[in-house]
Structure formats: structure tokens, C-alpha cells
């Protein structure tokens, strides 16, 4: 929703992070990112970071599924 206001550096960095989590954990990456986003032991800033990555991971997965269905 607010991706328009993100810097290109942050978009690229987040894309690399999400890609590495999918490479490392596969489909469980989204669950792991969401779990970190809800971890109360982390600071609010860190939880926001993980929530943003989880949102982008869900979006990436839905885009991949759409590509597979249309391709």
C-alpha cells in the first residue's frame, strides 16, 4: 500500500532479505517472519521491520502463484 513512499534502497534490501528467507526456509518463511513480527521480546521497531518483511513475503508468494496459474 505504501510501497510508493519507500526508497529504492529499502525496496531492494527488503527484496534481497525476503528472497534469502525463501531460499533458506521455503514456504515456511512467511510463518517465520510473522512469528518474529509478533515476538514481544523484540523492540517495536524490530517487530515493525519483521512485519514489513512478512507482508512483502506474502505478496511475493501470491505473485508467484499468479504467475504459475497464468503461465
N, C-alpha and C positions, 0 to 999 in steps of 0.2 A: 504494500500500500504506500509506504513512504520511501520506497527504493529510489524514487526520483531525487530525493534530497540527500542521498548518500554520495560520498565522494567515490570516485572511480577506484582509488586506492583501497578503500574499505570493501567495496564490492569484490574486487579481485582477491583481496586477502580472505574474505569470508568464503568465496568460491573455492579457493585452494583448501581451506580448512574443511569445508563440507566434503569436498572430493576425497581428502585424506581419510576422513571418518568413514565414508562409504567404502573406501579401499580396505580399511582396517577391520571394520565391523559388519560390512554388508548391510542387509536390511535392518539389522538391529541398531544401526547408527542413529536413527531417529529416536528410538526409545532411550538410548544412552544420553543423547543430547537433551531430551525432555527431562530425564531424571536429574541431570546436572542443573537444569534450569529451575527445578523445584527444590534443590538442596538448600535447606535453611542454614547450613553451616557456612555457606559461601556468602560473600557480601552481596548487597543488592545490585551493585554494578556488575559483578561477575554473573549473577543469575540473569540479568538483562542480556549480557553477551551470549550466554548459552541459549536463552530463549530465542534470540535473533537467529542464531545458527540452526536451531531446531526448526524454526519457521522456514528458513531457506532450504533446509534438507527436505522438508515435506513438499515444498514447491518443486524442488528438483525431481523428487520421485514422481510426482504427478505429471511433470513434463515428460519424463522418460516413458511412463506408461502410455501417455497420449501419443508419443512418437511411435511406440511399438504397435499401438492399435491402428494408427493411420498408415503406417509404413508397410 
